[in-house]
Amino acid sequence: MKKPDWVIDKEKARRAAKTESLWLFGLHAVRDALMNPMRDKMRLVVTLNAAQKLEDAIAASGMTPEISDARRFAAPVAADSVHQGAALEVRPLDWGNIAARCAPKGGAGLVVLLDRVSDPHNVGAILRSAEVFGACAVIATQRHAAPETGALAKTASGALERQPYLRVRNLAEEMESLKDMGYVMIGLDGDGPQTLGQTLASVPGGPVGLVLGAEGPGLRDKTRESCDYIARIPAAADFGSLNVSNAAAVALYAAHLAQPELTP
């Protein structure tokens, strides 16, 4: 029997992911990647100064670094990248599937779902906040979303190595799967009928998924329809607004407080 086209495409994408690589740059991003046993590390380029700062991490990784002149940095990163004299070629991380990563523990759980959030700086900042507030994962779409890149990793400041970042083909379908696992889906929208605090106080205890859309377009119709609630973050003035990474940080903090089980 011939395989369906979508199965063939998925297999091709999986094979491509195994061969592609990316360059991480910046002292924090490179240090944490060097210390991450899950990372497939290929090539390390550092200046003498950076090599001294990363001495312990380099030794732990077992890699032999290439020492490069700071004025003619050998790694193929963009000229305007703030690489701080350190760049590391790696394979993308494989975090496994949502069912394994997001299974509620002790009745608690917290995930962030991003609907076409494509700015790597926003996604990197969201990964940092997700790690701080104990989220199981940050989930984004495979298309029209920020891929794992050096710019994202630098903004995440190491969180990319510890905070699962899962890319899915159909966000609405994954939201339904999470709801089957007990999650309540709360979409964030500035025109939501009630505040996030009110919504969290009214829902039964249990795992929560926070759903955020791209700045401007917001949540797509199908994504919105898949939410159990639509809530807003209250502002002190009519013109007040937050960008998506700041909104995610505020929402994560509120959801974290609503689930004492998440606090060690």
Rosetta blueprint (number, residue, H / E / L):
1 M L
2 K L
3 K L
4 P L
5 D H
6 W H
7 V H
8 I H
9 D H
10 K H
11 E H
12 K H
13 A H
14 R H
15 R H
16 A H
17 A H
18 K H
19 T H
20 E L
21 S L
22 L E
23 W E
24 L E
25 F E
26 G L
27 L H
28 H H
29 A H
30 V H
31 R H
32 D H
33 A H
34 L H
35 M L
36 N L
37 P L
38 M L
39 R L
40 D L
41 K E
42 M E
43 R E
44 L E
45 V E
46 V E
47 T L
48 L H
49 N H
50 A H
51 A H
52 Q H
53 K H
54 L L
55 E H
56 D H
57 A H
58 I H
59 A H
60 A H
61 S H
62 G L
63 M L
64 T L
65 P L
66 E E
67 I E
68 S L
69 D L
70 A H
71 R H
72 R H
73 F L
74 A L
75 A L
76 P L
77 V L
78 A L
79 A L
80 D L
81 S L
82 V L
83 H L
84 Q L
85 G L
86 A E
87 A E
88 L E
89 E E
90 V E
91 R L
92 P L
93 L L
94 D L
95 W L
96 G L
97 N L
98 I H
99 A H
100 A H
101 R H
102 C L
103 A L
104 P L
105 K E
106 G L
107 G L
108 A E
109 G L
110 L E
111 V E
112 V E
113 L E
114 L E
115 D E
116 R L
117 V L
118 S L
119 D L
120 P H
121 H H
122 N H
123 V H
124 G H
125 A H
126 I H
127 L H
128 R H
129 S H
130 A H
131 E H
132 V H
133 F L
134 G L
135 A L
136 C L
137 A E
138 V E
139 I E
140 A E
141 T E
142 Q L
143 R L
144 H L
145 A L
146 A L
147 P L
148 E L
149 T L
150 G H
151 A H
152 L H
153 A H
154 K H
155 T H
156 A H
157 S L
158 G L
159 A H
160 L H
161 E H
162 R L
163 Q L
164 P L
165 Y E
166 L E
167 R E
168 V E
169 R L
170 N L
171 L H
172 A H
173 E H
174 E H
175 M H
176 E H
177 S H
178 L H
179 K H
180 D H
181 M L
182 G L
183 Y L
184 V E
185 M E
186 I E
187 G E
188 L E
189 D L
190 G L
191 D L
192 G L
193 P L
194 Q E
195 T E
196 L H
197 G H
198 Q H
199 T H
200 L H
201 A H
202 S H
203 V L
204 P L
205 G L
206 G L
207 P L
208 V E
209 G E
210 L E
211 V E
212 L E
213 G E
214 A E
215 E L
216 G L
217 P L
218 G E
219 L L
220 R L
221 D H
222 K H
223 T H
224 R H
225 E H
226 S L
227 C L
228 D L
229 Y E
230 I E
231 A E
232 R E
233 I L
234 P L
235 A L
236 A L
237 A L
238 D L
239 F L
240 G L
241 S L
242 L L
243 N L
244 V H
245 S H
246 N H
247 A H
248 A H
249 A H
250 V H
251 A H
252 L H
253 Y H
254 A H
255 A H
256 H H
257 L H
258 A L
259 Q L
260 P H
261 E H
262 L H
263 T L
264 P L
